[in-house]
Amino acid sequence: MERQLHEIPLEEALDRWFSELEFAGALERMEVEEIPTVQAVGRVTAAPVVAQISSPHFYQAATDGLAVRSTATFAATRESPVKLKLGPEGVFVDNGSALPDGFDAVVPMHEIRLVSTEVVQVDRPSAPWRNVRPTGEDLAAREVILPRDHRVGPLELGAMLAGGVSLVKVYRQPRVAILPLGSHLVAAGATPGVGQMIDSNSPILAALVAELGALPRRLPVVAERTEEVREALLMALVDHDLVIVVAGPSYGTALVAHLLSEVGECILNGVALKPGHSLATGRVQGKPVLGLPFYPVSTFLTYKLFARPVLERKMAIPVSSPMSEPAELAVSICSPAGVEELLRVKLGIVGGRTVAVPISRGAALLMSLVRADGLVQVSAHTEELAAGTPVQVQRLTPVRPTEGNIILLGTHDITYEVINGQLMRNHPELTLFTAATGGKRGLDALKRGLCHLAAMHMFDEDEGEYNIPQVRRADFPVILVNLFSRDMGLVVASGNPKKIQGLADLTRPEVSFINRQLGSGTRMLMEYHLRQLKLDTGKIRGFAQEAYTHMSAAAAVSSGAADAGLGIPATAKASRLDFVPCFTERLDLAIPKRFFNLFAIQGLLQVIRSTNFNTTSARPARCSGRARERALPPRRAGPGPHGGGGTKDRDRSPGPGRGHRAPGRGDLCHAGSRSQGGRAGNGAPGWNHGRQEDQRADPALPPAGPHRCGAGARADPSGPHPDHCHSALHGTHGGGDGGSDGGLGGGPDGLRHAQSGSEGHRDRSYPVAGEERGQERPVDALSDCLLDLELLERRTGAQLAVLTEHCQPGPETAAALGHISSRLGNLAADLGRLAAEAGLAAARLGQIES
């Protein structure tokens, strides 16, 4: 059996296919049949439809009122109303009733005044045929209602019935046989055994055929044996006008092409199309036969290109051309030369620009079509499209709105699905779409305005810090939101049969490995730890083999293609595999400042900060399960020598300069480039003090260094509000040595702002913008109030210190100022207790609900 595919260009293939069918008369319209009008929805008229009666077919009152002779009302005015005697001069009628003989107008009820039981008066004249529907106003008898070759819809159905049409001539519906092949294929609904696959292609094709208005018939699965397939094909041709054969996984369309050559004519055996190159088409007994590829994406796309137009021609439906719209490609892609590629993309509107994000390109990935909004056709002469390239997107039906799509590129994590589920429950008009591009490409797309936010976990070896150095080098204003810290390690087979204990075991010759893609933060961090351990990557078998998501790496291990894969505990658990922890990383969301207050972004942050997400998400803020995962309350601090003086620490933690804790879930860091000042003031001694505690608790964390906000963060998922760590790495003011988040917040909210009397932006939790502000949960409202009060207290304390130092107030003034500061502190403490109680109540309520 010949397996050679003669791949010809797509345009030439389509032209050859339809030319051959037209020449053979296989595209002729179906026969005409007459059916009851009530059954005509979705059918195509084979002759003009003519009204048998007028609509309405009598003069009809158009309102409730008094039927009158218009001439009797001409003299009516408000000053001199006309009196009419009921019966001979006026008759009450209902809306839609027949107009009595001799009357030609209807006076509405509100214009009638009752004089007696027999007499009424009107004070306004009525013109002839006022409030009267004449005969044939909508349709006149013998008027054409629908032309030939018109597809009947619900409104057309009503018009035909109103015109008295009880029977209509339409084209017969084509009967389409769908024949699946596969020796190891089982019908949809059956439980597959080991090595068996479910036939999902036949139901998809049947639904597509029925959607068009033809009659599909799914035939039983046939094993990939020549004689059995030949018999099934010939039987299908007896009662059907088109046969679609879904090729099996073993022989593909080669078997179909071979049979077409034997029992009829093979027109095409291969087309230069990706996905869908292994297409076979032909003609048997004068009827078109298509052999579609086995994989579902290829099946769907080749049906749209080669099968649907055939049915449209036979049903006299105008051949559809997909709706298209311009967009810009969010990330660069490479395409094979000499092949037309249909790229699946998700659309979003970013800063007023429509962007298209490529989705997974495998022919077997049906979910890529489920998630896609459209297709981009990449020319056979194009090998690469750079990010930002203008493209035309052919929209898939049904056309989905794109305004609510939030585009997140960068690091992959399965928690995004949990976030998206809760986001859609809170705001049905919003959808979070993520693409695993790696943190570096995600940040690049973010800088170019091609996505709303980027997920990052890129570790900088020189500074010993996650994400902030990379964002600072990118040099554009960004806010980092810490999502969580997570354990990274090796996903291994259940029971860990190779006894893999850490990265060093990857160099064993009997261990095979699957890596993550180049540029991903996960891979960069692993390579850093390999260098720290002085391990030679050349000795790791499979080091160059790449997976683009944690789940795909786990799938490779689950299938036996690799003994270990780089991943996270959640993917191992979901795949029923074991996990060997190796190191810890922090995942941040980078959001451009200009997008931060958008309704969609605030709705997303509302989910991330919610108690429900913190208690029900697939991942806690830390995954290691160690004792150091305790929830730490936020610490307040007054001005100190490093901006984090320890006199106001809420938990009375020891140590000079101890400021805010590392950010937990939903914490913020303003990041970007420094435009003025020296190092960003983060209360360095206080920060490193806490960092060293983390290092002692978890030796896998990178060493303490000049960190700025959040590496190895100890999250507080049950706390009443997120901490905000303004590192002032971007803005008109750099964070001076004295400013820090432990004092007044570095940079724009730094101590020198208070000393100079200028006002920075509000250091507080950002609520959902606009009218959603009123829908915050009580605990969130308390959190906002607490943050406002803390800010007021800190600023007042700083200003009092400056005033005391420079102005030397008298004893009474100093006492008054001290009293104000004390009162503010007491109010903050009271509100903090209320917020904590509200947080506990919300947590209990969440447990009850779950």
C-alpha positions in Angstrom: 0.0 0.0 0.0 1.4 3.4 -1.1 2.0 5.7 1.9 3.7 8.5 -0.1 1.9 11.8 0.2 1.9 14.1 -2.8 1.7 17.4 -0.9 0.5 20.2 -3.2 -0.2 23.8 -2.2 -3.5 24.4 -0.4 -4.9 26.8 -3.1 -4.1 24.3 -5.9 -5.6 21.4 -3.8 -8.9 23.3 -3.3 -9.1 24.3 -7.0 -8.4 20.7 -8.1 -10.9 19.2 -5.7 -13.8 21.4 -6.6 -13.0 21.5 -10.3 -13.0 17.7 -10.5 -16.3 17.4 -8.6 -18.0 20.1 -10.7 -16.8 18.5 -13.9 -18.3 15.1 -12.8 -21.6 16.8 -11.7 -21.0 15.8 -8.0 -21.8 19.3 -6.9 -25.3 19.5 -8.3 -28.0 20.7 -6.0 -30.1 18.1 -4.2 -33.5 17.1 -5.5 -36.6 19.2 -4.7 -39.2 18.1 -2.1 -42.3 19.7 -0.7 -42.7 19.8 3.1 -45.0 21.4 5.6 -44.0 25.0 6.3 -43.7 24.4 10.0 -40.8 22.0 9.3 -38.9 24.4 7.0 -36.6 26.1 9.5 -33.0 25.5 8.3 -34.0 24.4 4.9 -33.3 26.2 1.6 -36.2 27.2 -0.7 -36.1 25.6 -4.1 -38.7 28.0 -5.6 -40.0 31.5 -4.8 -42.5 31.5 -1.9 -45.7 33.5 -2.7 -48.2 34.8 -0.2 -51.6 33.1 -0.5 -53.5 35.7 1.5 -52.9 39.2 2.6 -51.7 40.0 6.1 -53.8 41.3 7.6 -56.6 40.2 5.3 -59.2 42.6 6.8 -59.2 46.2 8.1 -58.0 45.9 11.7 -58.1 48.2 14.7 -54.6 49.1 15.8 -55.5 50.1 19.3 -58.3 49.8 21.9 -60.8 52.6 21.5 -63.9 53.9 19.7 -64.4 53.2 16.0 -65.9 56.3 14.4 -66.5 58.0 11.0 -63.6 60.4 10.7 -65.8 63.1 9.1 -67.8 63.2 12.3 -64.7 64.3 14.3 -63.3 67.0 12.1 -64.9 69.9 14.1 -63.7 68.6 17.5 -61.5 70.9 19.7 -60.8 71.1 23.4 -63.0 74.2 23.6 -65.7 72.6 21.6 -65.7 68.8 21.8 -67.9 66.7 19.6 -70.5 64.4 21.2 -71.2 61.0 19.6 -74.0 58.6 20.3 -72.8 55.1 21.0 -74.0 52.6 18.4 -74.8 54.5 15.2 -71.9 57.0 15.6 -69.3 55.1 17.5 -68.5 51.5 18.5 -66.0 50.3 21.1 -63.3 48.0 19.6 -60.3 46.0 20.8 -56.8 46.1 19.4 -56.6 43.6 16.5 -60.4 43.3 16.0 -62.1 43.9 12.7 -63.2 47.4 12.0 -67.1 47.6 11.7 -68.5 48.5 8.3 -68.9 52.2 7.7 -66.2 53.3 10.1 -62.7 54.4 9.0 -60.9 55.6 12.2 -60.3 54.5 15.8 -60.2 57.1 18.7 -57.9 55.8 21.5 -59.4 55.4 24.9 -57.5 58.2 26.5 -59.1 60.7 24.2 -62.7 59.7 25.0 -64.8 61.4 27.7 -68.0 59.6 28.9 -71.0 62.0 29.0 -73.6 59.3 29.8 -74.2 55.7 29.2 -75.1 56.4 25.6 -73.1 59.5 24.7 -69.3 60.2 24.6 -67.3 63.2 23.5 -64.0 63.6 21.8 -61.9 66.8 21.7 -59.5 65.9 18.9 -60.2 65.3 15.2 -59.2 61.9 13.6 -58.0 61.6 10.1 -59.2 58.8 7.8 -57.6 55.4 8.7 -56.2 56.7 11.9 -55.2 53.7 14.2 -56.4 51.3 11.5 -54.3 48.6 9.8 -55.5 48.3 6.2 -55.7 45.0 4.3 -52.3 43.8 3.1 -50.3 46.3 5.2 -47.7 43.7 5.9 -48.2 41.3 3.0 -50.4 41.5 0.0 -51.8 38.3 -1.7 -49.5 37.0 -4.5 -46.5 39.0 -3.1 -43.2 37.1 -3.0 -42.3 36.3 0.6 -38.9 34.6 0.0 -36.9 34.1 -3.2 -35.4 30.9 -4.4 -32.3 29.6 -2.6 -33.1 31.4 0.7 -32.4 29.6 3.9 -35.4 29.7 6.2 -35.1 31.0 9.7 -37.7 31.5 12.5 -38.7 34.9 11.3 -39.1 33.7 7.7 -41.2 30.8 9.0 -43.6 33.3 10.7 -43.9 35.4 7.5 -44.8 32.4 5.4 -47.4 31.2 7.9 -48.9 34.8 8.1 -49.1 34.7 4.3 -51.2 31.5 4.4 -48.4 29.3 3.0 -48.9 25.7 4.3 -46.4 23.8 2.1 -43.1 24.9 0.7 -40.6 23.5 -1.8 -37.1 23.0 -0.5 -34.0 21.1 -1.5 -33.6 17.7 0.1 -31.1 17.6 2.9 -27.9 15.8 1.9 -27.3 12.5 3.8 -23.7 12.3 5.1 -22.1 9.1 6.3 -19.3 9.3 8.8 -17.1 6.2 8.8 -14.4 6.0 11.6 -11.5 3.6 11.1 -9.3 2.2 13.8 -8.4 -1.2 15.1 -8.0 0.1 18.6 -10.8 2.7 18.5 -13.9 2.4 20.7 -17.2 4.3 20.3 -17.8 7.5 22.3 -19.3 6.6 25.7 -17.5 3.3 26.0 -14.7 2.8 28.6 -11.4 2.4 26.7 -9.0 -0.3 27.8 -5.2 -0.1 27.8 -4.0 0.9 24.3 -7.5 1.9 23.1 -8.7 5.3 22.1 -12.1 7.0 22.2 -13.6 8.0 18.9 -14.2 11.7 19.4 -14.0 12.7 15.8 -17.3 11.1 14.7 -19.4 13.1 17.2 -17.6 16.3 16.2 -18.2 15.8 12.5 -21.8 14.8 13.1 -22.5 18.0 15.0 -20.8 20.1 12.3 -22.9 18.5 9.6 -26.1 18.9 11.5 -25.3 22.5 12.3 -25.1 23.2 8.6 -28.5 21.6 8.0 -27.5 18.2 6.5 -28.4 14.8 7.9 -25.4 13.0 9.5 -25.2 9.3 10.2 -22.5 7.9 12.3 -21.5 4.4 11.2 -19.8 1.8 13.5 -16.1 1.8 13.9 -14.3 -0.4 11.3 -10.9 -2.0 11.9 -8.1 -0.9 9.6 -8.2 -3.9 7.3 -8.6 -3.4 3.6 -11.4 -5.7 2.9 -13.5 -4.5 5.8 -13.0 -0.9 5.0 -13.9 -1.5 1.3 -17.1 -3.2 2.2 -18.1 -0.5 4.7 -17.3 2.3 2.2 -19.4 0.7 -0.6 -22.3 0.1 1.7 -22.2 3.8 2.9 -22.3 5.0 -0.7 -25.7 3.3 -1.3 -27.8 5.6 0.9 -25.6 8.7 1.3 -24.7 11.7 -0.8 -21.3 12.3 0.8 -19.0 9.9 2.7 -16.5 11.2 5.2 -14.0 8.5 6.3 -12.0 9.4 9.4 -8.6 7.7 8.9 -7.3 5.4 11.6 -4.1 5.9 13.6 -2.2 3.0 12.1 -2.4 3.5 8.3 -3.8 7.0 8.2 -5.2 8.2 5.0 -2.9 5.9 3.0 -5.5 3.1 3.3 -8.3 5.5 2.1 -6.3 6.7 -0.8 -5.5 3.1 -1.8 -9.2 2.2 -1.8 -10.3 5.3 -3.7 -7.9 4.3 -6.4 -9.3 0.8 -6.5 -13.1 1.5 -6.4 -13.2 5.0 -7.9 -10.8 7.9 -8.5 -8.4 9.4 -6.0 -8.2 13.2 -6.6 -5.9 14.3 -3.7 -3.4 12.3 -1.6 -1.8 14.9 0.6 -1.9 18.7 0.8 0.8 21.2 2.0 -1.2 22.1 5.1 -0.4 22.1 8.8 -2.2 20.5 10.5 -4.0 18.3 8.0 -1.4 17.4 5.4 -2.5 13.7 5.2 -5.8 14.3 3.4 -7.2 11.9 0.8 -10.2 12.9 -1.4 -11.8 11.2 -4.3 -15.0 10.3 -6.2 -16.7 6.9 -6.1 -19.9 6.1 -8.1 -20.2 9.8 -8.9 -20.3 10.8 -5.2 -17.6 12.7 -3.3 -15.6 10.8 -0.6 -13.2 12.5 1.8 -10.6 10.7 3.9 -9.8 13.1 6.8 -6.7 12.7 9.1 -7.0 10.9 12.4 -6.1 13.7 14.8 -9.0 15.9 15.8 -7.6 19.3 15.0 -6.6 18.1 11.5 -10.1 16.5 11.2 -11.8 19.8 12.0 -9.7 22.0 9.8 -9.9 19.8 6.7 -13.6 19.4 7.2 -14.0 23.2 7.1 -11.8 23.5 4.0 -12.9 20.5 1.9 -16.1 19.0 3.2 -18.3 22.0 4.3 -18.1 23.8 0.9 -19.2 20.7 -0.8 -22.3 20.5 1.4 -23.0 24.2 1.0 -22.9 23.9 -2.8 -25.3 20.9 -2.8 -27.6 22.6 -0.4 -27.6 25.9 -2.4 -26.2 27.8 0.6 -23.7 30.6 -0.4 -20.2 29.3 0.4 -19.2 30.9 3.7 -16.2 33.1 4.0 -15.0 33.3 7.6 -15.3 36.7 9.4 -11.8 38.1 9.9 -10.3 41.0 11.8 -6.8 42.5 12.1 -4.6 41.8 15.1 -0.9 41.9 16.2 0.9 38.7 17.0 1.8 38.6 20.8 4.9 36.4 20.5 7.1 35.3 17.6 6.6 32.0 15.9 8.5 29.8 13.4 6.6 28.0 10.7 7.8 25.2 8.4 8.8 26.4 4.9 6.6 25.3 2.0 3.5 24.5 4.1 0.4 26.6 4.8 -0.1 26.6 8.5 -3.4 27.4 10.3 -2.3 28.9 13.6 -4.8 28.7 16.5 -4.9 32.0 18.4 -6.6 33.6 21.4 -7.6 37.3 21.0 -7.5 40.1 23.6 -7.6 43.9 23.6 -4.5 45.3 25.2 -4.3 49.1 25.4 -6.7 49.5 22.5 -4.8 47.1 20.3 -6.1 43.6 19.3 -3.5 41.0 20.0 -3.4 37.4 18.9 -1.7 34.8 21.2 -0.7 31.6 19.5 -2.0 28.4 21.2 -0.5 25.0 21.3 0.0 23.8 17.7 -0.2 20.0 17.9 -2.7 18.2 15.7 -3.9 16.1 18.5 -4.6 19.0 20.9 -8.4 19.4 20.7 -8.4 21.8 23.7 -6.4 24.2 21.6 -9.5 24.6 19.4 -11.8 24.8 22.4 -9.8 27.8 23.7 -9.1 29.5 20.3 -11.0 32.5 19.1 -9.7 32.2 15.5 -7.1 31.0 13.0 -4.2 32.8 11.4 -3.1 31.5 8.0 0.6 31.5 7.7 1.8 31.5 4.1 3.9 28.7 2.8 6.6 31.3 1.9 6.8 32.5 5.5 9.2 30.8 7.9 9.0 33.2 10.9 6.7 35.9 12.2 8.1 38.3 14.8 6.1 39.5 17.8 4.0 42.5 16.8 3.5 41.4 13.2 0.1 42.4 11.8 -2.0 39.4 11.0 -5.6 38.6 9.8 -7.5 36.4 12.2 -10.3 34.2 10.7 -12.8 34.0 13.5 -14.2 30.6 14.6 -17.9 30.3 15.1 -19.6 31.1 17.3 -17.8 34.4 17.5 -16.9 35.1 21.1 -16.4 38.6 22.6 -12.7 39.5 23.2 -13.1 42.6 25.3 -13.1 40.6 28.6 -10.1 38.4 27.8 -7.2 39.0 30.2 -4.0 37.9 28.5 -1.3 36.4 30.8 1.9 35.2 29.3 5.0 33.7 30.9 5.4 31.0 33.5 2.9 28.2 33.5 1.1 27.0 36.7 -2.1 25.0 37.0 -3.3 27.4 39.7 -4.4 29.7 36.8 -7.3 27.4 36.1 -8.5 27.9 39.7 -8.1 31.6 39.4 -10.0 31.7 36.1 -12.9 29.6 37.5 -13.4 32.0 40.5 -12.9 35.0 38.2 -15.7 33.9 35.9 -18.0 33.2 38.8 -17.4 36.7 40.2 -17.4 38.4 36.8 -18.9 36.3 34.0 -17.7 38.8 31.4 -14.0 38.3 32.3 -11.8 35.4 31.2 -8.2 34.7 32.1 -6.2 33.2 29.2 -2.7 32.0 29.9 0.1 30.9 27.5 3.2 29.2 28.7 5.8 31.3 26.9 8.4 31.4 29.6 9.0 34.4 31.9 11.5 36.1 29.6 9.2 36.1 26.6 6.3 37.1 28.7 8.2 40.1 30.1 9.2 41.1 26.6 5.6 40.9 25.4 4.5 42.9 28.4 7.0 45.7 27.6 5.8 45.8 24.0 2.2 46.1 25.1 1.1 42.7 23.8 -0.3 41.3 27.0 -2.0 42.5 30.1 0.3 40.8 32.6 3.2 38.4 32.8 4.0 35.6 35.2 7.6 35.4 36.2 9.9 33.4 38.4 13.3 34.4 37.0 16.1 34.2 39.5 19.1 36.6 39.2 22.3 35.0 40.3 24.2 38.2 40.7 21.7 39.8 43.0 20.3 36.7 44.6 16.7 37.9 43.9 13.7 36.9 41.9 12.1 39.0 39.1 12.9 42.5 40.3 16.3 42.7 38.6 14.9 41.6 35.3 12.0 44.1 35.6 14.4 46.8 36.5 16.6 46.1 33.5 13.5 46.1 31.2 13.1 49.7 32.3 9.4 50.3 32.2 6.9 50.9 35.1 5.6 47.7 36.5 3.9 46.5 39.7 4.8 43.1 40.9 2.2 41.1 42.7 3.4 38.1 44.5 1.2 35.1 43.8 3.0 32.4 45.9 6.2 30.6 46.6 6.3 27.0 45.5 8.6 24.0 45.7 10.2 22.9 42.4 11.7 19.5 41.9 11.6 16.3 40.0 8.4 14.5 39.0 9.1 10.8 39.1 7.1 7.6 38.5 4.9 6.4 41.3 6.9 4.6 43.9 10.1 6.3 42.6 11.5 3.0 41.1 14.8 4.7 40.1 15.3 5.9 43.7 15.9 9.5 42.6 16.7 11.7 45.6 17.8 15.0 44.0 19.4 16.7 41.0 22.7 14.8 41.4 20.8 11.6 40.5 20.0 12.9 37.0 23.6 12.3 36.0 23.2 8.5 36.5 23.3 6.8 33.1 20.2 4.8 33.7 18.0 7.9 34.4 16.3 9.7 31.5 15.2 13.3 32.0 12.8 15.8 30.3 13.7 19.5 30.7 11.6 22.7 30.4 12.0 25.0 27.4 14.9 27.5 27.0 14.1 30.9 28.5 11.7 29.6 31.1 12.4 30.6 34.7 12.1 27.1 35.9 14.9 25.9 33.7 17.1 28.9 34.5 16.7 28.3 38.2 17.5 24.6 37.8 20.6 25.3 35.7 21.7 27.7 38.5 21.4 24.9 41.1 23.2 22.5 38.8 26.1 24.9 38.6 26.1 25.3 42.4 26.3 21.5 42.7 29.0 21.4 39.9 27.0 18.9 37.9 27.8 18.5 34.2 24.6 18.9 32.1 26.3 16.8 29.3 25.9 13.8 31.6 22.2 14.2 32.0 20.4 12.0 29.4 17.5 14.0 27.8 18.7 17.4 29.0 18.0 18.9 25.6 14.5 17.4 25.5 11.9 20.2 26.2 8.4 20.4 27.6 6.5 23.6 27.5 4.3 23.1 30.6 4.5 21.3 33.9 1.7 19.0 32.9 3.4 18.0 29.6 6.6 17.1 31.6 4.5 15.0 34.0 2.8 13.3 31.0 6.2 12.3 29.6 7.0 10.7 33.0 3.6 9.1 33.3 4.0 7.5 29.8 7.4 6.2 30.5 9.2 8.5 28.0 11.3 9.9 30.8 12.2 8.8 34.4 12.1 12.4 35.7 10.8 15.7 34.7 11.1 19.2 36.1 7.9 20.3 37.7 5.8 21.2 40.7 4.0 19.1 43.4 0.5 19.8 42.0 1.2 18.3 38.6 2.7 15.2 40.2 -0.4 14.8 42.4 -2.7 15.4 39.4 -0.9 12.8 37.4 -0.6 10.3 40.3 3.2 10.5 40.3 5.7 11.1 43.0 7.6 14.3 43.7 11.2 14.9 44.8 11.6 18.6 46.1 14.8 20.2 45.1 14.5 24.0 45.5 12.0 26.8 46.1 11.0 29.6 43.8 8.8 32.6 43.9 6.1 33.4 41.3 5.2 37.0 40.7 2.7 38.6 38.4 4.1 41.7 36.6 1.4 44.3 35.7 2.1 47.6 33.9 1.2 50.5 36.0 -1.1 51.8 33.3 -3.2 48.7 33.4 -3.3 48.2 37.2 -6.5 50.1 37.8 -8.4 48.5 34.9 -11.6 46.8 36.0 -10.4 43.5 34.6 -7.1 43.6 36.4 -8.7 44.6 39.7 -11.3 41.8 39.3 -8.4 39.4 38.9 -6.5 40.7 42.0 -9.8 40.5 44.0 -9.8 36.8 43.3 -6.1 36.4 44.2 -6.6 38.2 47.5 -9.9 36.5 48.4 -10.2 34.1 51.4 -12.0 31.7 49.1 -9.1 31.4 46.7 -6.5 31.2 49.6 -8.4 28.3 51.2 -9.6 26.4 48.2 -6.9 26.9 45.5 -5.0 23.9 44.3 -1.8 25.5 45.8 -1.2 27.1 49.2 1.0 30.1 49.3 3.9 27.8 50.1 4.0 24.2 49.0 6.7 22.7 51.1 4.7 21.8 54.2 7.4 23.0 56.5 6.8 24.6 59.9 8.0 27.9 58.5 4.8 28.3 56.6 3.1 29.9 59.5 1.0 32.9 58.7 2.8 36.0 60.0 0.8 39.2 60.7 1.8 42.4 58.9 4.3 44.5 60.7 4.0 48.3 61.1 7.0 50.4 61.6 7.7 54.0 62.3 10.7 55.9 60.8 14.0 54.4 61.8 17.6 54.8 60.7 16.8 52.5 57.7 13.2 53.3 57.3 12.0 50.4 59.3 12.5 51.4 63.0 11.3 48.7 65.3 9.2 50.6 67.8 5.8 50.0 66.1 6.2 46.3 65.1 2.8 44.8 65.6 4.2 41.4 66.6 7.0 43.1 68.7 9.6 41.2 66.6 13.1 41.9 67.8 15.8 43.5 65.8 16.5 47.0 64.7 15.1 48.2 61.4 12.7 45.2 61.2 10.1 46.4 58.7 7.3 44.7 56.8 7.5 41.0 56.2 8.2 39.5 52.8 5.1 39.9 50.6 2.5 37.2 50.7 -0.1 36.3 48.2 -1.4 39.4 46.4 1.4 41.6 47.8 2.6 44.5 45.6 6.0 45.8 44.7 6.5 48.8 42.5 9.3 47.9 40.2 11.2 49.2 37.2 14.1 51.5 36.7 15.6 53.9 39.3 15.6 57.4 38.0 16.9 59.2 41.0 18.4 58.4 44.4 20.6 55.5 45.5 19.5 52.0 46.4 15.8 51.4 46.9 15.2 51.8 50.6 13.8 48.5 51.8 15.1 48.7 55.4 18.0 46.6 54.4 19.2 45.5 57.9 15.6 44.7 58.9 14.9 42.9 55.6 18.1 40.8 55.8 17.3 39.9 59.4 14.1 38.3 58.3 15.7 36.9 55.2 18.4 35.2 57.3 15.6 33.6 59.4 14.1 32.2 56.2 17.5 30.9 55.1 17.9 29.1 58.4 14.5 27.6 58.1 14.9 26.6 54.5 18.5 26.1 53.2 17.1 25.6 49.7 16.4 29.3 49.5 19.0 31.5 47.7 21.4 33.3 50.1 20.5 36.6 51.8 21.7 39.6 49.8 20.6 43.0 48.8 17.0 41.8 48.4 14.2 44.2 47.6 10.8 42.8 48.3 9.7 39.3 48.4 12.2 36.4 47.7 11.3 33.4 49.7 8.2 35.3 50.9 6.3 34.0 53.9 2.7 34.3 52.8 -0.2 35.2 55.0 -3.2 33.6 53.2 -5.6 34.1 56.1 -4.5 37.6 57.0 -7.1 40.4 56.7 -5.2 42.2 54.0 -2.1 42.0 51.7 1.0 43.9 52.6 2.3 46.4 50.1 6.0 46.7 49.5 6.7 49.8 47.4 10.3 49.4 46.4 10.4 52.7 44.4 12.4 51.1 41.6 10.6 53.4 39.1 9.1 56.8 39.2 10.1 60.4 39.3 11.8 59.8 42.7 14.1 57.0 43.5 14.0 55.5 46.9 16.8 57.2 48.9 18.8 55.4 51.5 16.4 56.5 54.3 13.1 55.5 52.6 11.6 52.0 53.0 8.4 50.2 53.0 9.0 49.6 56.7 8.7 53.3 57.3 6.5 55.2 54.9 7.0 53.0 51.8 10.1 53.6 49.6 10.2 56.0 46.7 7.1 58.1 46.1 5.8 57.3 49.6 9.3 57.6 51.2 10.2 59.4 54.3 11.6 62.3 52.4 8.2 63.0 51.0 6.8 63.5 54.5 9.8 65.6 55.5 9.4 67.9 52.4 5.7 68.1 52.9 4.8 66.6 49.5 2.2 63.9 49.0 2.8 60.5 47.5 0.2 58.1 46.2 -1.9 56.2 48.6 -0.2 53.2 50.1 -3.2 50.9 50.4 -5.1 47.9 49.0 -6.5 48.7 45.6 -10.2 47.9 45.4 -12.0 47.0 42.2 -12.4 50.2 40.3 -15.6 52.1 39.7 -18.9 50.9 40.9 -17.5 47.6 42.1 -16.1 49.5 45.1 -19.4 49.1 46.8 -19.3 45.3 46.4 -16.3 44.6 48.5 -16.6 42.1 51.3 -16.7 43.5 54.8 -13.3 42.1 55.6 -11.8 43.8 52.5 -13.4 47.1 53.5 -11.9 46.8 57.0 -8.6 46.0 55.5 -8.7 49.2 53.4 -9.6 51.3 56.4 -6.8 49.7 58.4 -4.3 50.4 55.7 -5.5 54.0 55.4 -5.2 54.5 59.1 -1.8 52.9 59.2 -0.7 55.3 56.5 -2.1 58.3 58.3 -0.4 57.2 61.5 2.9 56.6 59.9 2.8 59.9 58.0 1.6 61.8 61.1 4.4 60.2 63.2 7.0 61.2 60.6 5.7 64.7 60.4 5.6 65.0 64.2 9.2 63.8 64.4 10.3 66.4 61.8 8.3 69.1 63.6 9.7 68.2 67.0 13.3 68.2 65.6 13.1 71.5 63.6 10.4 73.6 65.3 10.9 72.7 68.9 7.3 73.2 70.0 6.3 74.1 73.5 5.3 71.6 76.1 1.5 72.0 75.5 1.9 71.7 71.7 4.1 68.7 72.1 1.6 67.1 74.4 -1.2 67.7 72.0 0.7 66.3 69.1 1.7 63.2 71.2 -2.0 62.8 72.1 -3.0 62.8 68.4 -0.3 60.2 67.6 -1.4 58.1 70.5 -5.1 58.3 69.5 -4.3 57.3 66.0 -2.3 54.3 67.2 -5.2 53.2 69.5 -7.7 53.5 66.6 -5.4 51.4 64.3 -5.1 48.7 67.0 -8.9 48.6 67.4 -9.5 48.4 63.7 -6.8 45.7 63.4 -8.6 43.6 65.9 -11.9 44.0 64.1 -10.2 43.1 60.8 -8.7 40.0 62.3 -12.1 38.9 63.7 -13.7 39.5 60.4 -11.0 37.5 58.7 -11.6 34.6 61.1 -15.4 34.8 60.5 -14.8 34.8 56.7 -12.5 31.8 56.9 -15.1 29.9 59.0 -17.9 30.8 56.6 -15.7 29.6 53.7 -15.2 26.3 55.5 -19.0 26.0 56.1 -19.7 26.8 52.4 -17.1 24.3 51.2 
